[in-house]
Structures are given as structure tokens and as C-alpha cells.
Amino acid sequence: MKHTRTAQPGVSYAIEAQGLVKIFGSQRAVDGVDLKVGTGMIYGVLGPNGAGKTTVIRMLATLLRPDAGSAEIFGHDVVKEPHIVRQLIGVTGQYASVDESLSATENLVIFSRLNGLGRAEARSKAAELLEEFGLSDAAKRPLKNFSGGMRRRLDLAASLIAQPPLIFLDEPTTGLDPRTRNQMWETIRRLVKTGSTVLLTTQYLEEADQLADRIAVIDTGKVVAEGTVDELKGSVGHSTLHLKVANPQDMAEARRIIEQVLQVQSNLSAEAAKIIAPMGDVDRVTDLLLALRGVGIPLLEMSVQKPTLDEVFLTLTGHGVKTEEDTELMTDQAKKKEGVLA
């Protein structure tokens, strides 16, 4: 039986990469990427299609040799110790790697046998994973009758057969409906709770916001920002105060008081009796409410909102993350190229 390796004792990072470079022809798909991923966390790599996310994962997973730079997985060099690294990782790509002519059980049994498990143990492992991923009722069904969400869950289950301490999830929810996407998010959270480290690439801003403990924003092969969600949001500006006055005729006076109390000189906008103003000091909200009450201006609603990840990305890169619909409009030729550049 093949035994799964564990991470080196005392190693604090699951991934340490410095100056990773990968060149395809005249295209620098990855251009000096640095990453440090702590153990027991979900680390998000956010970027548009073609940013270099998949190429980074392929290098970290020993599937591509870096043209420059270095990377270690739990202290093991991906170039010098690829066989050890492969025993420490699980990889789930953008498209299911299962055989749709076979049943879910047959697929998992084959993957288990390839990982060195005996027949009885392989069937036991398959049944365990099908139960974990809510696929037991479809265990004997041919995969050609599976929905997209079921296939993605099966593909993730297959990558966990060896119970690796590090899991690479390359856009695991691409093409899924919102309900199935939420189910996958819960599965990913459970993986971390049981001790795994997850590196997740995504084009979905909400997905990165919901899941990631830290995020690296990649654009044109480079890391353009890195930090927690709150740190990234804080880097693009202040929170904004949203106020809706009860009487539209009070708008002018309300705006004057907001400008005076919050000491903002511009960027006030009014829409449907709503005032939006930049706010640097949250403590001044109390003063503002007292001032508005003092002159008899009632409010219908009030909220303080942080910058969104969408605003972060627009600020850092000058363009938005492509939507799923944008990606589907790519030509076949571009898709073939993105196989190595995504």
C-alpha cells in the first residue's frame, strides 16, 4: 500500500515561491510571482482569464518547470523533489478529469487503485468520498447523466483520495449554478477544518470574498496586490456612508450638514433621495446623526459600506474581472492558447 507523506515538521508555510517565471514563445505567462501561503488556510489567487493563475498552479504542482525562480511545498523543492511534492498535493483543474463512460464508484475505485490502495480499500474509500460529497444516491449512475455540479464534486473527491495536506483548486466552481456553487464553498471550508491547506484560483470576486483568508491579485502574470480581504479593500480608499432622507426637500440641507460634519469637500452624490459620501472617521457618524436630528431631518435608512473587491480590482488593474459570459465568447483559437496561459 502506498503511504501518503506528511509535511515536514516545523515548516510554517505550505507554499513558498519566489520570482516564478514561465515563458511561452514571446509571452511571459508568469512574470516574477512571489507567494507565501501559510498552513491551514484558504489562499485565493484572483485574476481575469489569461492572468497566469493556472500556469502558477501547474508550476507549483510540478506539471510545468519554471523558467526562473523557485518554489517549495512544505519545504520541498518542486524541481529537485517533484516525487515528494506530488505526494503532498491534490489538484483539481477547471474541467473534470473523470471518465464519463464509467459510474461514480468506478471512477473513484480506479483513482484509488492508481494511488496504491487495494481492491477492498479502494471500494471503501470510494463509498466514503461519495457519501462526503453527497453523491451516494448516484454512485452507480453513468457520469454522462451527471449535472455539471455533480461532476465537479466528483472531480474534487477524486483529488482527495490520498488525503493530501495541500489542495490546488483551479476555478472549481466554473460553470456551476449559484446553489451548487454554495455547496462547493461549504465543501472547501470543511476541507480546511479537517486540516488541509487550499490554494484556490478564481475569476469570481464573490468567491474570493467569501472563502479566502488571504488573496493575491494577479494580472498579466504579476502579483499586483496581496493581503486579507479587508486589507485589500482598505488599500483603495475609505468606506462610504449611505443615507436616505425621508423627505426629498431636505436633501440640500442634509448634504450641507454631512459635508460640514464629515469634513468632505467633494464626491457627494444624490440619487432617489440617497446621499453617498466618503467617510474616513467612523466616530463622526454619531455627531452627524445628532446634527441631522437637531435640525429635524428624519432618515429612512443608513449604512456604512467598505469598498468592494470589484473596486479593488478596477483600481489595481484598470479593468474588471471577466465574467463567465465574457469567457464563453472567446474564440476556439484563444481557448487553446489559454490552456497554458489561463
C-alpha positions as CSV (number, residue, x, y, z in Angstrom):
1,M,0.0,0.0,0.0
2,K,1.2,3.5,-0.8
3,H,1.5,5.8,2.2
4,T,0.8,9.5,1.9
5,R,3.6,11.7,3.0
6,T,3.1,14.4,5.5
7,A,4.6,17.9,5.6
8,Q,8.0,18.4,7.2
9,P,7.8,19.1,10.9
10,G,8.3,22.8,11.8
11,V,7.6,24.1,8.3
12,S,5.3,27.1,8.7
13,Y,4.4,27.6,5.0
14,A,2.6,25.2,2.7
15,I,3.9,27.2,-0.3
16,E,6.9,29.5,-0.7
17,A,7.5,30.8,-4.2
18,Q,10.0,33.4,-5.2
19,G,10.3,35.0,-8.6
20,L,8.4,32.4,-10.6
21,V,8.7,32.9,-14.4
22,K,7.2,30.9,-17.2
23,I,7.6,31.9,-20.9
24,F,5.7,30.5,-23.9
25,G,7.3,31.8,-27.0
26,S,7.3,35.6,-26.7
27,Q,4.6,35.6,-24.0
28,R,5.7,35.9,-20.3
29,A,2.6,34.0,-18.9
30,V,4.1,34.3,-15.4
31,D,6.4,37.2,-14.7
32,G,8.1,37.0,-11.3
33,V,5.4,35.8,-9.0
34,D,6.1,35.6,-5.2
35,L,3.7,33.7,-2.9
36,K,3.7,32.7,0.7
37,V,0.8,30.5,1.8
38,G,0.5,29.6,5.5
39,T,-0.7,26.1,6.5
40,G,-4.4,25.5,7.4
41,M,-5.8,28.4,5.3
42,I,-7.7,29.1,2.1
43,Y,-5.5,31.3,-0.1
44,G,-7.2,32.9,-3.1
45,V,-5.5,33.8,-6.3
46,L,-7.8,36.2,-8.1
47,G,-7.5,37.4,-11.7
48,P,-9.1,37.5,-15.1
49,N,-8.9,34.8,-17.6
50,G,-5.4,34.8,-19.1
51,A,-3.8,36.4,-16.0
52,G,-1.4,33.5,-15.3
53,K,-3.3,31.7,-12.5
54,T,-3.4,28.2,-13.9
55,T,0.3,28.4,-15.1
56,V,1.3,29.3,-11.5
57,I,-0.6,26.2,-10.2
58,R,0.9,24.0,-12.9
59,M,4.4,25.0,-11.8
60,L,3.7,24.6,-8.1
61,A,2.2,21.1,-8.8
62,T,5.3,20.0,-10.8
63,L,3.4,19.9,-14.0
64,L,5.5,22.7,-15.6
65,R,9.1,23.5,-14.9
66,P,9.7,27.2,-14.0
67,D,12.0,29.1,-16.4
68,A,13.2,31.1,-13.4
69,G,12.6,31.4,-9.7
70,S,12.0,28.8,-7.1
71,A,9.1,27.2,-5.2
72,E,8.8,24.9,-2.2
73,I,5.8,22.9,-1.0
74,F,6.1,22.2,2.8
75,G,9.8,22.8,2.4
76,H,10.3,20.5,-0.6
77,D,11.6,22.0,-3.8
78,V,9.2,21.5,-6.7
79,V,12.1,21.0,-9.2
80,K,14.5,19.0,-7.1
81,E,12.0,16.9,-5.2
82,P,9.0,16.5,-7.5
83,H,8.1,13.0,-6.4
84,I,7.8,14.1,-2.8
85,V,5.8,17.2,-3.7
86,R,3.3,15.1,-5.7
87,Q,2.6,13.0,-2.6
88,L,1.8,16.2,-0.7
89,I,-0.7,17.7,-3.1
90,G,-4.1,17.1,-4.7
91,V,-5.0,19.0,-7.9
92,T,-8.5,19.8,-9.3
93,G,-8.5,21.6,-12.6
94,Q,-11.0,23.7,-14.4
95,Y,-12.6,20.8,-16.2
96,A,-13.5,17.4,-14.7
97,S,-10.8,14.7,-15.3
98,V,-13.2,11.8,-14.7
99,D,-14.3,9.3,-17.3
100,E,-18.0,9.8,-18.2
101,S,-18.4,6.4,-19.6
102,L,-18.0,4.9,-16.1
103,S,-20.0,5.3,-12.9
104,A,-19.0,7.5,-10.0
105,T,-17.9,4.4,-8.0
106,E,-15.9,3.0,-10.8
107,N,-14.1,6.3,-11.4
108,L,-13.1,6.6,-7.7
109,V,-12.1,3.0,-7.4
110,I,-9.8,3.4,-10.4
111,F,-8.2,6.6,-9.0
112,S,-7.8,4.8,-5.6
113,R,-6.1,1.9,-7.2
114,L,-3.8,4.3,-9.1
115,N,-2.9,5.7,-5.7
116,G,-1.8,2.3,-4.4
117,L,-4.9,1.2,-2.5
118,G,-6.0,-2.5,-2.5
119,R,-9.3,-3.5,-4.0
120,A,-11.3,-3.6,-0.8
121,E,-9.8,-0.4,0.5
122,A,-10.4,1.3,-2.9
123,R,-14.1,0.5,-2.8
124,S,-14.4,1.6,0.9
125,K,-12.6,4.9,0.1
126,A,-14.9,5.4,-2.9
127,A,-18.0,4.9,-0.8
128,E,-16.7,7.2,1.9
129,L,-16.0,10.0,-0.6
130,L,-19.3,9.6,-2.4
131,E,-21.1,10.0,1.0
132,E,-18.9,13.0,1.9
133,F,-19.8,14.8,-1.4
134,G,-23.5,13.9,-1.4
135,L,-23.2,11.5,-4.3
136,S,-24.1,8.2,-2.8
137,D,-27.5,8.1,-4.5
138,A,-25.9,8.5,-7.9
139,A,-23.0,6.1,-7.2
140,K,-23.9,3.6,-10.0
141,R,-25.2,6.2,-12.4
142,P,-23.1,6.8,-15.6
143,L,-21.4,10.2,-15.5
144,K,-22.9,11.2,-18.8
145,N,-26.1,11.6,-16.8
146,F,-24.5,13.8,-14.1
147,S,-25.1,17.5,-13.8
148,G,-22.2,19.9,-14.0
149,G,-22.2,20.4,-10.3
150,M,-22.1,16.7,-9.6
151,R,-19.2,16.2,-11.9
152,R,-17.2,19.0,-10.2
153,R,-17.9,17.4,-6.8
154,L,-16.7,14.0,-8.1
155,D,-13.6,15.5,-9.6
156,L,-12.8,17.2,-6.2
157,A,-13.5,13.9,-4.4
158,A,-11.0,12.1,-6.7
159,S,-8.3,14.6,-5.9
160,L,-8.7,13.9,-2.1
161,I,-8.2,10.1,-2.3
162,A,-4.7,10.4,-0.9
163,Q,-5.8,12.9,1.7
164,P,-3.2,15.5,0.7
165,P,-2.2,18.3,3.1
166,L,-2.3,20.8,0.2
167,I,-5.1,21.0,-2.3
168,F,-5.0,23.1,-5.5
169,L,-8.4,24.1,-6.7
170,D,-8.2,25.8,-10.1
171,E,-11.5,27.6,-10.7
172,P,-13.5,24.8,-9.1
173,T,-16.9,26.4,-9.5
174,T,-16.7,27.5,-13.1
175,G,-20.0,26.8,-14.9
176,L,-21.9,25.9,-11.7
177,D,-25.3,27.3,-10.8
178,P,-25.4,29.5,-7.6
179,R,-26.9,26.7,-5.4
180,T,-24.2,24.2,-6.4
181,R,-21.5,26.8,-6.1
182,N,-22.6,27.4,-2.5
183,Q,-22.4,23.7,-1.8
184,M,-18.9,23.6,-3.2
185,W,-18.0,26.5,-0.9
186,E,-19.1,24.6,2.1
187,T,-17.1,21.5,1.0
188,I,-14.0,23.7,0.6
189,R,-14.5,25.1,4.1
190,R,-14.8,21.6,5.5
191,L,-11.5,20.6,3.9
192,V,-9.7,23.3,5.8
193,K,-11.4,22.4,9.0
194,T,-10.1,18.9,8.7
195,G,-6.5,20.1,8.4
196,S,-5.9,20.8,4.7
197,T,-4.5,23.9,3.1
198,V,-6.3,25.1,0.0
199,L,-5.0,27.3,-2.8
200,L,-7.9,28.5,-4.8
201,T,-7.9,30.3,-8.2
202,T,-11.0,32.1,-9.3
203,Q,-12.4,34.8,-11.5
204,Y,-15.4,35.3,-9.2
205,L,-14.9,38.3,-6.9
206,E,-17.7,37.0,-4.6
207,E,-16.0,33.6,-4.3
208,A,-12.7,35.1,-3.2
209,D,-14.5,37.4,-0.8
210,Q,-16.5,34.5,0.8
211,L,-13.7,31.9,1.1
212,A,-10.2,33.3,1.1
213,D,-8.2,34.1,4.3
214,R,-5.7,36.0,2.1
215,I,-5.8,36.9,-1.6
216,A,-3.2,37.5,-4.2
217,V,-4.4,39.6,-7.2
218,I,-2.7,38.5,-10.4
219,D,-2.8,40.5,-13.7
220,T,-0.6,39.9,-16.8
221,G,1.5,37.4,-15.0
222,K,2.3,39.5,-12.0
223,V,1.1,39.8,-8.4
224,V,-0.3,43.4,-8.2
225,A,-1.5,43.2,-4.6
226,E,-1.7,40.7,-1.7
227,G,-3.3,40.7,1.7
228,T,-6.5,39.9,3.6
229,V,-9.8,40.9,2.0
230,D,-10.1,43.8,4.5
231,E,-6.5,45.0,3.7
232,L,-7.1,45.0,0.0
233,K,-10.4,46.8,0.4
234,G,-8.8,49.4,2.7
235,S,-6.0,50.0,0.2
236,V,-8.3,51.5,-2.4
237,G,-9.9,54.2,-0.2
238,H,-12.3,54.9,2.6
239,S,-15.6,53.4,3.5
240,T,-18.7,55.2,2.2
241,L,-21.7,56.4,4.2
242,H,-25.1,55.8,2.6
243,L,-28.0,57.9,3.9
244,K,-31.6,58.1,2.6
245,V,-33.6,61.0,3.9
246,A,-37.4,60.7,4.5
247,N,-38.2,64.0,2.7
248,P,-36.6,64.8,-0.7
249,Q,-36.9,68.5,0.1
250,D,-34.3,68.0,2.9
251,M,-31.6,66.9,0.5
252,A,-29.8,70.1,0.2
253,E,-29.7,70.8,3.9
254,A,-28.7,67.2,4.7
255,R,-25.8,67.4,2.2
256,R,-24.6,70.6,3.7
257,I,-24.6,69.1,7.2
258,I,-22.8,66.0,6.0
259,E,-20.1,68.0,4.3
260,Q,-19.7,70.1,7.4
261,V,-19.6,67.3,10.0
262,L,-17.6,64.7,8.0
263,Q,-15.4,67.5,6.5
264,V,-15.7,66.2,3.0
265,Q,-15.4,68.6,0.1
266,S,-16.5,66.6,-2.8
267,N,-17.7,63.2,-4.1
268,L,-21.1,63.6,-2.6
269,S,-23.8,62.3,-4.9
270,A,-27.6,62.1,-4.6
271,E,-29.9,59.6,-6.2
272,A,-33.5,58.8,-5.3
273,A,-33.2,60.8,-2.0
274,K,-30.0,58.9,-1.1
275,I,-26.7,60.6,-0.3
276,I,-23.4,58.8,-0.6
277,A,-20.3,60.4,1.0
278,P,-16.7,59.2,1.6
279,M,-16.0,58.7,5.3
280,G,-12.6,58.5,6.9
281,D,-13.6,58.6,10.6
282,V,-16.4,56.3,11.7
283,D,-16.6,58.0,15.0
284,R,-18.1,61.1,13.3
285,V,-21.2,59.2,12.4
286,T,-22.7,59.8,15.8
287,D,-22.0,63.5,15.5
288,L,-23.7,63.5,12.1
289,L,-26.8,61.8,13.3
290,L,-27.2,64.2,16.2
291,A,-26.7,67.2,13.9
292,L,-29.4,65.9,11.5
293,R,-31.8,65.2,14.4
294,G,-31.1,68.7,15.7
295,V,-32.4,70.3,12.6
296,G,-35.3,67.9,12.2
297,I,-34.2,65.9,9.2
298,P,-35.5,62.3,9.6
299,L,-33.8,59.4,7.9
300,L,-35.2,56.3,6.2
301,E,-32.0,54.3,6.3
302,M,-28.3,54.5,6.9
303,S,-25.4,52.1,6.2
304,V,-21.6,52.2,6.1
305,Q,-20.1,50.2,3.2
306,K,-16.5,49.2,2.6
307,P,-15.0,49.2,-0.9
308,T,-15.9,46.0,-2.8
309,L,-13.3,43.6,-4.3
310,D,-14.6,44.7,-7.7
311,E,-13.5,48.3,-6.8
312,V,-10.1,46.9,-5.6
313,F,-9.6,45.1,-8.9
314,L,-10.6,48.0,-11.0
315,T,-8.2,50.3,-9.0
316,L,-5.3,47.9,-9.2
317,T,-5.6,46.8,-12.8
318,G,-7.7,49.4,-14.6
319,H,-10.2,46.8,-15.8
320,G,-12.7,44.4,-14.3
321,V,-12.5,40.6,-13.9
322,K,-14.1,39.0,-17.0
323,T,-17.5,37.4,-16.4
324,E,-18.3,33.8,-17.3
325,E,-20.2,35.1,-20.3
326,D,-17.1,37.0,-21.5
327,T,-15.1,33.8,-21.3
328,E,-17.6,31.8,-23.3
329,L,-17.2,34.4,-26.2
330,M,-13.5,33.6,-26.6
331,T,-12.6,32.0,-30.0
332,D,-11.6,28.4,-30.2
333,Q,-8.1,29.5,-31.1
334,A,-7.9,31.7,-28.0
335,K,-9.2,28.9,-25.8
336,K,-6.4,26.6,-27.0
337,K,-3.9,29.3,-26.1
338,E,-5.5,29.8,-22.7
339,G,-4.8,26.2,-21.9
340,V,-1.3,27.3,-20.9
341,L,-2.0,30.9,-20.2
342,A,-5.1,30.8,-18.0
